């Protein structure tokens, strides 16, 4: 009996708790590799490769903290950065723009916009191209939570069917063409709610695990859900009092020399952040 107790005691001493903590960052100057152009995804290179013994048990992965700059662009270059305006006064109609027939392809710089800043940028570029400062007006209807687009002139068309048009952020459809009209002003109300605040929260993911936090009934690679707790342009500080421990017993026997980390929005879509982000990852197991 004493011998059995001794063996049990020694066995449990042998299987001590082991921990490893890693700080990972998307900053290529600090060693990140394969950083995506939008900086939402990167790989960390382990040298030497990180290994978990094949006999390890009770393996858990958790995120102790993370920092992400709250500068997720809602207008992205090559995705939704165009605003198309056409003026055709070949058939005069009452209150045509004095500048005459013209086509304006507005390219919005990537960034974070609200309805007012987007309206200002559109009209600034129109003026720079020789058009009227009030050719297009984009404004909110707070009671209906919709965007309104109108022109005080006739024979003006806003075309959302063009490549990379910013229809979605304003709540319009990709099939929408507004105008031309022979009466003025004509107000166009968007079909859908605007999508200026298109990110409700961020999901920190990694291919380190095959089955992370269950997301609405589906397995995922999610390690943590990060709620924005900062104003735009400031840094989100994620530091939970009780980090979620994700069971990862399938990592027993793992040998990895690189691991991918990436952040998405609540829908699993890529996000574009102009600054580097980081996280502290903890792996623990008994061995």
Wavefront OBJ file of the C-alpha trace (Angstrom):
o trace
v 0.000 0.000 0.000
v 2.780 2.370 0.949
v 4.539 1.504 -2.301
v 1.431 2.367 -4.366
v 1.052 5.710 -2.595
v 4.721 6.412 -3.223
v 4.382 5.681 -6.945
v 1.266 7.892 -7.179
v 3.078 10.683 -5.333
v 6.136 10.504 -7.566
v 3.974 10.339 -10.698
v 2.204 13.575 -9.803
v 5.433 15.310 -8.910
v 6.798 14.266 -12.270
v 3.785 15.768 -14.033
v 4.433 19.278 -12.910
v 2.731 22.313 -14.360
v 4.772 23.910 -17.144
v 4.189 27.380 -18.599
v 5.509 29.422 -21.511
v 4.648 33.053 -22.202
v 5.244 34.826 -25.498
v 4.893 38.442 -26.578
v 3.990 38.595 -30.263
v 3.753 41.710 -32.418
v 2.944 42.597 -36.000
v 5.884 45.013 -36.129
v 8.293 43.714 -38.763
v 11.105 45.765 -37.179
v 10.682 43.570 -34.107
v 10.775 40.272 -35.964
v 7.283 39.717 -37.396
v 7.275 38.009 -40.799
v 4.713 37.737 -43.590
v 2.940 40.879 -42.370
v -0.116 41.570 -44.534
v -0.424 44.903 -46.338
v -3.336 45.810 -44.055
v -1.283 44.778 -40.984
v -4.069 42.597 -39.644
v -2.110 39.356 -40.070
v 1.447 38.272 -39.378
v 3.576 35.294 -38.400
v 5.909 34.882 -35.445
v 9.064 32.866 -36.049
v 10.278 30.663 -33.165
v 14.004 29.976 -33.162
v 14.476 27.329 -31.954
v 11.105 25.793 -32.737
v 8.668 25.625 -29.820
v 7.857 22.091 -28.726
v 5.237 20.567 -26.426
v 6.001 17.018 -25.235
v 3.812 14.303 -26.717
v 2.856 13.105 -23.221
v 1.727 16.575 -22.082
v -1.774 16.813 -20.625
v -4.227 19.564 -19.707
v -2.869 21.924 -22.358
v -4.382 25.416 -22.338
v -3.794 28.549 -24.409
v -4.839 32.010 -23.236
v -4.358 35.679 -24.110
v -3.078 37.630 -21.118
v -3.260 41.019 -22.812
v -3.363 42.730 -26.203
v -2.952 46.235 -27.572
v -4.526 47.361 -30.840
v -4.691 50.904 -32.187
v -8.316 51.897 -32.728
v -7.761 53.196 -36.240
v -9.602 50.572 -38.278
v -10.334 52.208 -41.621
v -13.913 52.214 -42.918
v -12.743 53.446 -46.316
v -10.067 51.177 -47.762
v -8.002 51.801 -50.873
v -9.071 49.553 -53.731
v -12.204 48.412 -51.897
v -14.635 51.297 -51.346
v -12.637 54.457 -52.017
v -14.452 55.847 -55.098
v -17.271 58.372 -55.466
v -18.452 59.063 -59.042
v -20.225 62.256 -60.133
v -21.276 63.144 -63.693
v -22.623 66.457 -64.976
v -24.150 66.601 -68.461
v -25.610 69.958 -69.512
v -25.845 69.143 -73.219
v -29.590 69.565 -72.716
v -29.895 72.634 -70.451
v -32.453 72.298 -67.721
v -33.196 75.175 -65.421
v -30.423 75.228 -62.859
v -27.404 73.510 -64.357
v -23.986 73.833 -62.680
v -22.172 76.915 -64.057
v -18.994 74.885 -64.567
v -20.743 72.869 -67.277
v -20.369 69.260 -68.381
v -17.814 67.288 -66.364
v -17.060 63.898 -64.826
v -15.539 63.641 -61.383
v -13.945 60.465 -60.051
v -13.282 61.120 -56.393
v -10.644 58.931 -54.745
v -11.032 58.987 -50.988
v -7.798 58.570 -49.011
v -7.920 55.478 -46.820
v -9.050 56.333 -43.319
v -11.861 56.661 -40.810
v -14.794 58.757 -42.006
v -18.127 59.963 -40.719
v -20.808 61.421 -42.979
v -19.494 64.963 -42.557
v -15.836 64.252 -43.274
v -16.777 62.157 -46.306
v -18.963 64.993 -47.633
v -16.125 67.477 -47.083
v -13.582 65.307 -48.911
v -15.886 64.736 -51.897
v -16.569 68.446 -52.312
v -12.955 69.450 -51.728
v -11.861 67.278 -54.632
v -14.693 68.534 -56.841
v -13.599 72.131 -56.181
v -9.968 71.198 -56.893
v -11.153 69.813 -60.246
v -12.967 73.053 -61.115
v -16.485 72.216 -59.950
v -18.912 73.905 -57.579
v -18.311 73.681 -53.843
v -21.920 72.637 -53.262
v -22.319 70.305 -56.229
v -23.027 67.323 -53.946
v -24.426 67.278 -50.436
v -24.215 64.201 -48.208
v -26.014 64.512 -44.891
v -27.511 62.322 -42.146
v -31.182 61.793 -41.376
v -30.954 61.023 -37.680
v -34.626 60.101 -37.276
v -34.447 57.278 -39.821
v -30.732 56.495 -39.428
v -30.211 56.891 -43.161
v -27.941 58.965 -45.386
v -29.343 61.545 -47.807
v -27.586 62.602 -51.013
v -28.762 65.550 -53.105
v -27.586 68.281 -55.450
v -29.007 71.819 -55.710
v -28.404 71.608 -59.457
v -30.036 69.802 -62.375
v -28.408 67.242 -64.676
v -26.150 65.859 -61.938
v -25.708 62.114 -61.460
v -24.113 60.163 -58.617
v -23.175 56.685 -59.809
v -22.651 53.932 -57.228
v -22.303 51.194 -59.857
v -18.680 52.043 -60.643
v -15.712 50.011 -59.477
v -14.920 50.288 -55.745
v -17.699 52.826 -55.165
v -18.392 53.709 -51.531
v -22.083 52.813 -51.699
v -22.122 50.500 -48.663
v -20.678 52.925 -46.137
v -23.453 55.378 -47.094
v -26.172 52.726 -47.067
v -26.869 52.736 -50.800
v -26.933 49.723 -53.129
v -24.329 48.762 -55.709
v -27.071 49.121 -58.349
v -27.994 52.696 -57.360
v -27.651 55.587 -59.788
v -28.942 58.886 -58.410
v -30.175 61.268 -61.133
v -29.980 63.047 -63.424
v -32.960 65.227 -62.577
v -34.575 68.162 -64.358
v -36.000 69.516 -61.111
v -34.034 70.604 -58.086
v -33.200 69.772 -55.459
v -34.072 66.072 -55.506
v -33.276 64.163 -52.322
v -32.187 60.511 -52.398
v -32.447 58.493 -49.198
v -30.297 55.402 -48.783
v -32.019 52.023 -48.635
v -29.920 50.698 -45.766
v -28.337 52.042 -42.629
v -24.900 53.569 -43.141
v -21.866 51.499 -42.188
v -19.518 54.083 -40.757
v -19.291 52.130 -37.501
v -18.762 48.794 -39.181
v -16.612 47.206 -36.467
v -18.425 46.278 -33.250
v -15.548 44.295 -31.787
v -12.329 42.568 -32.828
v -11.488 38.871 -32.774
v -7.909 37.775 -32.123
v -7.248 34.529 -33.992
v -4.333 32.150 -34.411
v -3.522 28.961 -36.293
v -1.795 27.800 -33.116
v -5.087 26.140 -32.229
v -7.521 24.127 -34.316
v -10.537 24.711 -32.087
v -10.689 28.005 -30.255
v -13.614 29.867 -28.722
v -16.848 28.486 -30.139
v -18.402 31.245 -32.238
v -22.157 31.014 -32.547
v -22.034 27.221 -32.663
v -19.038 26.961 -34.973
v -15.440 25.973 -34.195
v -12.936 28.720 -34.837
v -9.351 29.840 -34.292
v -10.496 32.650 -31.987
v -8.338 33.245 -28.922
v -10.026 36.394 -27.598
v -12.814 38.905 -28.196
v -11.559 42.489 -27.892
v -14.080 45.235 -27.170
v -12.972 48.716 -28.290
v -12.483 50.694 -25.095
v -10.704 53.684 -26.588
v -11.543 56.723 -28.659
v -10.652 56.726 -32.362
v -6.919 57.181 -32.797
v -6.109 55.803 -29.346
v -4.891 52.392 -28.253
v -7.258 49.632 -27.150
v -5.951 47.998 -23.976
v -7.220 44.432 -23.562
v -6.246 42.923 -20.199
v -8.886 40.567 -18.769
v -8.907 39.822 -15.060
v -9.570 36.154 -15.804
v -8.251 35.247 -19.265
v -10.208 32.524 -21.048
v -8.291 29.244 -21.042
v -8.769 27.412 -24.315
v -8.332 23.653 -24.114
v -5.769 22.501 -26.643
v -4.784 18.930 -25.832
v -4.260 18.273 -29.536
v -1.066 20.339 -29.259
v 0.656 17.452 -27.461
v 3.721 16.540 -29.510
v 3.558 19.836 -31.408
v 6.714 21.309 -32.865
v 6.198 24.710 -34.486
v 8.732 27.152 -35.840
v 6.139 29.722 -36.895
v 2.620 30.682 -35.835
v 0.153 32.991 -37.537
v -1.857 35.586 -35.608
v -4.578 37.716 -37.161
v -7.415 40.017 -36.172
v -10.834 40.264 -37.808
v -14.065 42.096 -37.182
v -17.121 40.442 -35.656
v -17.991 38.865 -39.003
v -14.571 37.316 -39.527
v -13.660 39.948 -42.138
v -10.180 41.360 -42.525
v -9.605 44.793 -41.033
v -7.101 47.426 -42.001
v -5.044 49.034 -39.256
v -2.265 51.503 -39.933
v -0.324 50.658 -36.773
v 1.260 47.536 -35.349
v -0.521 45.521 -32.661
v 0.634 43.001 -30.091
v -0.494 40.320 -27.658
v 0.868 38.237 -24.805
v 0.132 34.532 -25.230
v 0.398 31.930 -22.506
v 0.642 28.156 -23.006
v 0.398 25.882 -19.975
v 0.322 22.131 -19.536
v 1.128 19.296 -17.165
v 4.103 17.085 -17.899
l 1 2 3 4 5 6 7 8 9 10 11 12 13 14 15 16 17 18 19 20 21 22 23 24 25 26 27 28 29 30 31 32 33 34 35 36 37 38 39 40 41 42 43 44 45 46 47 48 49 50 51 52 53 54 55 56 57 58 59 60 61 62 63 64 65 66 67 68 69 70 71 72 73 74 75 76 77 78 79 80 81 82 83 84 85 86 87 88 89 90 91 92 93 94 95 96 97 98 99 100 101 102 103 104 105 106 107 108 109 110 111 112 113 114 115 116 117 118 119 120 121 122 123 124 125 126 127 128 129 130 131 132 133 134 135 136 137 138 139 140 141 142 143 144 145 146 147 148 149 150 151 152 153 154 155 156 157 158 159 160 161 162 163 164 165 166 167 168 169 170 171 172 173 174 175 176 177 178 179 180 181 182 183 184 185 186 187 188 189 190 191 192 193 194 195 196 197 198 199 200 201 202 203 204 205 206 207 208 209 210 211 212 213 214 215 216 217 218 219 220 221 222 223 224 225 226 227 228 229 230 231 232 233 234 235 236 237 238 239 240 241 242 243 244 245 246 247 248 249 250 251 252 253 254 255 256 257 258 259 260 261 262 263 264 265 266 267 268 269 270 271 272 273 274 275 276 277 278 279 280 281 282 283 284 285 286 287
